[in-house]
Amino acid sequence: MEDVDRLDSSNMTVLNNVDSVMQTHSEKPLHSETCTIQRLLHRNVSEYHCDICRKTFPSEQEVFTHKKVHNKEKSFHCEICGKSFIQNSHLIIHIRSHTGEKPFHCEICGKSFVNNSILKTHKRIHTGEKPYLCEICGKSFPSNSSLTSHKTMHNGEKLFNCEVCEKSFMKNSNLIIHIRSHTGEKPFHCEICGKYFVDSSYLSKHKKIHTGEKPFHCETCGKSFITSSLLKRHKIIHTGENPFHCEICGKSFNVNSHLIVHKRSHTGEKPYHCEICGKSFVDKSNLTRHKIIHSGERPFHCEICGKSFSDNSNLVVHKRRHTRQKPYHCEICGKSFLTKSHLKRHKQMQTRGKPFICEA
């Protein structure tokens, strides 16, 4: 399948001359390159599924070969966590998740990875290469796994179901992470601050808070971000685009997650519950902030005066009092404010014809 997605120029020549090829598929040798490409073009790529793990393949023979993986004994065991693997090479890569070893380095940005294939995929971020093409919508992806995940969106398949709440997922890895929301399991631990996470990717993002690393830069304003998804969301600010619309009130949002939370203001839904006091919240971040009230934890510290805060946003506002920074400006009178909410209140007072007393 990967070979079809990454057709080189010689293969394209074969395809362009396909009408001149008179042999039928049945008359050609099984491994004829021309025949293989034609057969794949005459039907949907990834038509064949493994009925055990639902992985897709371009031929029935490849499914048969793949199924041997499920039948193999996992004879290579991790002495740290007990997890088992079919191949020793897989065990070696897994052990690096415990040791933190990342021997493969990107010479462009210096980022390191546990294996060479992940490094190879990462480099495509710098080159912009997306060799894996979706034949349904034409969208391109930097890796075959990204393409496979994307294709499930077209057929709407959600094959992995949670037995606790019956929620469904397109990938088993997403189901595993979701189940931890029921069990409370957080197996990934930050050795700097002691915080725990349900997924290794969340831990990786979190660690950048400690290191200050923000490798994703906006070419418009120069602002930097911890993740590419945050950069993508930020860029919409410059375009002014709000592609996600509420069909109830017509309000628009720049990210779909904001629309989902907004809709709960119409339905009254508050799906996130505090197990200590029973209070409910519209989103997980509000619940997380609330829980700190019970624990008394104040993990965010001002390095100037030593004051501590339960929420990072409060620390950010506090620091502006030291720097005298007021980044929110009224375009009517030119007055500046510490927070967006102060500016909003100021504008409301102006429209009512009442004076506004700055609390900053």
C-alpha positions as CSV (number, residue, x, y, z in Angstrom):
1,M,0.0,0.0,0.0
2,E,2.8,2.4,0.9
3,D,4.3,1.7,-2.6
4,V,1.1,2.8,-4.2
5,D,0.8,5.9,-2.1
6,R,4.3,6.9,-3.1
7,L,4.4,6.3,-6.8
8,D,7.6,7.5,-8.4
9,S,7.9,9.0,-11.9
10,S,8.6,5.6,-13.5
11,N,5.4,4.2,-12.0
12,M,3.5,7.2,-13.3
13,T,4.8,6.5,-16.8
14,V,3.4,3.0,-16.5
15,L,0.0,4.3,-15.4
16,N,-0.1,6.8,-18.3
17,N,0.5,4.0,-20.8
18,V,-1.9,1.6,-19.2
19,D,-4.3,1.7,-22.1
20,S,-1.6,0.4,-24.4
21,V,-1.1,-2.7,-22.2
22,M,-3.0,-5.5,-23.9
23,Q,-2.4,-8.3,-21.4
24,T,-5.2,-9.0,-19.0
25,H,-4.5,-9.3,-15.2
26,S,-4.9,-13.0,-15.3
27,E,-2.4,-13.4,-18.1
28,K,0.4,-11.5,-16.3
29,P,2.7,-12.9,-13.7
30,L,1.6,-12.3,-10.1
31,H,4.4,-10.0,-9.3
32,S,4.3,-7.9,-12.4
33,E,4.7,-4.2,-11.3
34,T,2.3,-3.0,-14.0
35,C,-0.3,-5.5,-13.1
36,T,-0.1,-4.9,-9.4
37,I,-0.5,-1.1,-9.8
38,Q,-3.5,-1.6,-12.2
39,R,-5.2,-4.0,-9.9
40,L,-5.0,-1.6,-7.1
41,L,-6.3,1.3,-9.1
42,H,-9.3,-0.7,-10.3
43,R,-10.5,-1.2,-6.7
44,N,-10.3,0.6,-3.4
45,V,-6.9,0.5,-1.8
46,S,-7.0,-1.0,1.7
47,E,-10.1,-3.1,0.7
48,Y,-9.0,-6.0,2.8
49,H,-9.3,-6.0,6.6
50,C,-7.8,-8.1,9.3
51,D,-10.8,-9.4,11.3
52,I,-8.8,-9.5,14.5
53,C,-7.4,-5.9,14.7
54,R,-9.2,-4.3,11.7
55,K,-5.9,-3.2,10.1
56,T,-6.3,-2.7,6.3
57,F,-4.2,-4.1,3.5
58,P,-4.1,-3.8,-0.3
59,S,-4.4,-7.6,-0.9
60,E,-5.9,-10.7,0.6
61,Q,-2.4,-12.3,0.6
62,E,-1.0,-9.5,2.7
63,V,-3.9,-10.0,5.2
64,F,-3.0,-13.7,5.4
65,T,0.7,-12.9,6.1
66,H,-0.3,-10.2,8.6
67,K,-2.5,-12.6,10.6
68,K,0.6,-14.7,11.5
69,V,1.5,-11.8,13.8
70,H,-1.5,-12.5,16.0
71,N,-0.6,-16.2,16.2
72,K,3.0,-15.6,17.2
73,E,4.1,-16.1,20.8
74,K,5.3,-12.9,22.5
75,S,8.5,-14.3,23.8
76,F,10.4,-11.1,24.5
77,H,9.4,-9.6,27.9
78,C,10.1,-6.3,29.5
79,E,11.6,-6.8,33.0
80,I,10.4,-3.4,34.1
81,C,6.7,-3.5,33.4
82,G,6.1,-7.1,32.2
83,K,4.9,-6.2,28.7
84,S,5.6,-8.7,26.0
85,F,6.6,-8.4,22.4
86,I,6.9,-10.6,19.3
87,Q,10.2,-9.2,18.2
88,N,13.3,-8.3,20.2
89,S,13.6,-5.0,18.3
90,H,10.2,-4.0,19.5
91,L,11.2,-4.7,23.1
92,I,14.4,-2.6,22.7
93,I,12.3,0.4,21.5
94,H,9.8,-0.2,24.3
95,I,12.6,-0.2,27.0
96,R,13.5,3.3,25.8
97,S,10.2,4.5,27.1
98,H,11.4,3.6,30.6
99,T,15.0,4.8,30.2
100,G,14.2,7.9,28.3
101,E,16.8,7.1,25.7
102,K,16.2,8.8,22.4
103,P,19.2,7.9,20.2
104,F,17.9,9.3,16.9
105,H,18.4,13.0,16.4
106,C,16.9,15.5,14.0
107,E,19.8,17.6,12.6
108,I,17.4,20.4,11.7
109,C,15.8,21.2,15.1
110,G,17.7,18.9,17.5
111,K,14.7,16.9,18.6
112,S,15.4,13.3,19.5
113,F,13.4,10.1,19.0
114,V,13.3,6.4,20.2
115,N,13.5,4.9,16.7
116,N,14.5,5.9,13.2
117,S,11.1,5.5,11.6
118,I,9.6,8.2,13.9
119,L,12.6,10.5,13.1
120,K,11.9,10.0,9.4
121,T,8.3,10.9,9.8
122,H,9.2,13.9,12.0
123,K,11.6,15.3,9.3
124,R,8.6,15.7,7.0
125,I,7.4,18.5,9.3
126,H,10.4,20.5,8.2
127,T,10.3,19.5,4.5
128,G,6.5,19.6,4.2
129,E,6.5,16.2,2.5
130,K,3.2,14.4,2.7
131,P,3.6,11.3,0.5
132,Y,0.5,9.4,1.7
133,L,-2.6,10.4,-0.3
134,C,-6.2,9.7,0.5
135,E,-7.9,8.6,-2.7
136,I,-11.3,9.6,-1.4
137,C,-10.8,13.3,-0.6
138,G,-7.2,14.0,-1.9
139,K,-5.8,15.0,1.5
140,S,-2.2,14.1,2.1
141,F,-0.4,12.9,5.2
142,P,3.2,12.5,6.4
143,S,2.8,8.9,7.5
144,N,0.8,5.8,6.6
145,S,-0.6,5.5,10.1
146,S,-2.0,9.1,9.8
147,L,-3.6,8.2,6.5
148,T,-5.1,5.0,7.9
149,S,-6.6,6.9,10.9
150,H,-8.0,9.5,8.5
151,K,-9.7,7.0,6.3
152,T,-11.9,5.8,9.1
153,M,-13.5,9.3,9.1
154,H,-14.9,8.7,5.6
155,N,-16.6,5.4,6.5
156,G,-17.6,6.5,10.0
157,E,-16.3,3.3,11.5
158,K,-15.9,3.3,15.3
159,L,-14.8,-0.2,16.0
160,F,-13.6,0.0,19.6
161,N,-16.3,0.3,22.3
162,C,-16.1,1.2,25.9
163,E,-17.9,-1.4,28.1
164,V,-18.4,1.2,30.9
165,C,-20.1,4.1,29.0
166,E,-20.6,2.6,25.5
167,K,-18.6,5.4,23.9
168,S,-17.0,4.3,20.6
169,F,-13.5,5.1,19.1
170,M,-11.9,4.7,15.8
171,K,-8.6,3.5,17.3
172,N,-7.9,1.0,20.1
173,S,-5.2,3.3,21.5
174,N,-7.9,6.0,22.0
175,L,-10.1,3.5,23.8
176,I,-7.3,2.6,26.1
177,I,-6.7,6.2,27.1
178,H,-10.5,6.8,27.5
179,I,-10.9,3.8,29.8
180,R,-8.3,5.4,32.2
181,S,-10.9,8.2,32.7
182,H,-13.1,5.6,34.4
183,T,-10.3,3.8,36.3
184,G,-8.4,6.9,37.3
185,E,-5.2,5.3,36.1
186,K,-2.4,7.7,35.2
187,P,0.7,5.6,34.4
188,F,2.9,8.4,33.0
189,H,4.8,10.4,35.6
190,C,6.6,13.7,35.5
191,E,9.8,13.3,37.5
192,I,10.2,17.1,37.8
193,C,6.9,18.0,39.5
194,G,5.4,14.6,40.3
195,K,2.3,15.2,38.1
196,Y,0.7,12.1,36.5
197,F,-0.9,11.7,33.0
198,V,-3.1,9.2,31.2
199,D,-1.1,9.2,28.0
200,S,2.6,9.6,27.2
201,S,1.9,12.4,24.7
202,Y,0.3,14.5,27.4
203,L,3.4,14.0,29.6
204,S,5.6,15.1,26.7
205,K,3.6,18.2,26.2
206,H,3.6,18.9,29.9
207,K,7.4,18.6,30.2
208,K,7.8,21.5,27.8
209,I,6.3,23.7,30.5
210,H,9.3,23.0,32.7
211,T,11.9,23.3,29.9
212,G,10.2,26.3,28.3
213,E,10.5,24.6,24.9
214,K,8.2,26.0,22.2
215,P,9.4,24.6,18.9
216,F,6.4,25.7,16.8
217,H,6.5,29.3,15.6
218,C,4.0,31.5,13.9
219,E,5.5,33.1,10.8
220,T,3.0,36.0,11.0
221,C,3.6,37.3,14.5
222,G,6.6,35.2,15.8
223,K,4.7,33.7,18.7
224,S,5.8,30.2,19.7
225,F,3.8,27.2,20.9
226,I,4.4,23.9,22.7
227,T,2.5,21.8,20.1
228,S,1.6,22.1,16.4
229,S,-2.1,21.9,17.2
230,L,-1.8,25.0,19.4
231,L,0.0,26.8,16.6
232,K,-2.7,25.8,14.1
233,R,-5.4,27.1,16.4
234,H,-3.5,30.3,16.9
235,K,-3.1,31.0,13.2
236,I,-6.9,31.3,12.9
237,I,-6.6,34.5,14.9
238,H,-4.8,36.1,12.0
239,T,-7.2,34.9,9.4
240,G,-10.3,35.8,11.5
241,E,-11.8,32.5,10.4
242,N,-14.5,31.0,12.6
243,P,-15.5,27.9,10.7
244,F,-17.5,26.1,13.5
245,H,-21.1,27.4,13.8
246,C,-23.7,26.8,16.5
247,E,-26.9,25.9,14.7
248,I,-29.0,27.1,17.8
249,C,-27.8,30.7,18.2
250,G,-25.5,31.2,15.2
251,K,-22.4,31.9,17.2
252,S,-19.1,30.9,15.5
253,F,-15.9,29.6,16.9
254,N,-12.3,29.1,15.6
255,V,-12.0,25.6,17.0
256,N,-14.5,22.7,17.2
257,S,-13.8,22.0,20.9
258,H,-15.0,25.5,21.8
259,L,-18.2,24.9,19.9
260,I,-18.8,21.6,21.7
261,V,-18.4,23.4,25.1
262,H,-20.6,26.3,24.0
263,K,-23.4,24.0,23.0
264,R,-23.6,22.8,26.6
265,S,-24.7,26.3,27.5
266,H,-27.9,25.6,25.5
267,T,-28.4,22.0,26.7
268,G,-27.3,22.6,30.3
269,E,-25.0,19.5,30.1
270,K,-22.2,19.4,32.6
271,P,-20.5,16.0,32.0
272,Y,-17.4,16.5,34.3
273,H,-18.1,15.8,37.9
274,C,-16.0,16.4,41.1
275,E,-16.0,13.1,43.0
276,I,-15.2,15.1,46.3
277,C,-18.1,17.6,46.4
278,G,-20.3,16.5,43.5
279,K,-20.1,19.8,41.6
280,S,-20.3,19.5,37.8
281,F,-18.6,21.4,35.0
282,V,-19.0,21.9,31.2
283,D,-15.4,21.0,30.4
284,K,-12.5,19.1,31.9
285,S,-10.2,22.1,32.4
286,N,-12.8,23.8,34.7
287,L,-13.0,20.6,36.7
288,T,-9.2,20.3,36.9
289,R,-9.0,23.9,38.2
290,H,-11.8,23.3,40.7
291,K,-10.1,20.2,42.2
292,I,-7.1,22.3,43.2
293,I,-9.5,24.0,45.7
294,H,-9.9,20.8,47.6
295,S,-6.2,19.9,47.5
296,G,-5.0,23.4,48.4
297,E,-2.3,23.0,45.8
298,R,-0.7,26.1,44.3
299,P,1.8,24.8,41.8
300,F,2.3,28.1,39.8
301,H,4.9,30.4,41.4
302,C,5.9,33.9,40.7
303,E,9.7,34.0,40.5
304,I,9.7,37.8,41.2
305,C,7.8,37.9,44.5
306,G,7.3,34.2,45.3
307,K,3.5,34.4,45.4
308,S,1.8,31.1,44.4
309,F,-1.4,30.4,42.4
310,S,-3.7,27.5,41.8
311,D,-4.1,28.4,38.1
312,N,-1.5,29.4,35.6
313,S,-3.8,32.1,34.0
314,N,-3.9,33.8,37.4
315,L,-0.1,33.8,37.5
316,V,0.1,35.3,34.0
317,V,-2.2,38.2,35.1
318,H,-0.3,38.6,38.3
319,K,3.1,39.0,36.5
320,R,1.7,41.9,34.5
321,R,1.4,43.8,37.7
322,H,5.2,43.6,38.1
323,T,5.9,44.4,34.4
324,R,3.0,46.9,34.2
325,Q,2.0,45.2,31.0
326,K,-1.6,45.9,29.8
327,P,-2.0,44.1,26.6
328,Y,-5.7,44.7,26.0
329,H,-6.5,48.0,24.4
330,C,-9.8,49.8,23.9
331,E,-9.9,51.0,20.2
332,I,-12.4,53.7,21.2
333,C,-10.6,55.6,23.9
334,G,-7.1,54.0,23.8
335,K,-7.2,52.9,27.5
336,S,-5.3,49.6,28.3
337,F,-6.2,46.8,30.6
338,L,-4.6,43.8,32.4
339,T,-7.1,41.2,31.3
340,K,-9.6,40.7,28.5
341,S,-12.5,40.6,31.0
342,H,-11.5,44.1,32.3
343,L,-11.5,45.4,28.7
344,K,-14.9,43.8,28.1
345,R,-16.4,45.4,31.2
346,H,-14.9,48.7,30.2
347,K,-16.6,48.6,26.8
348,Q,-19.9,47.7,28.4
349,M,-19.7,50.8,30.6
350,Q,-18.9,53.0,27.6
351,T,-21.9,51.8,25.7
352,R,-24.1,52.6,28.7
353,G,-22.6,56.0,29.1
354,K,-21.2,55.3,32.5
355,P,-17.6,55.8,33.7
356,F,-15.4,52.8,34.3
357,I,-13.1,52.6,37.3
358,C,-10.1,50.5,36.5
359,E,-9.4,47.9,39.2
360,A,-5.9,47.4,38.0
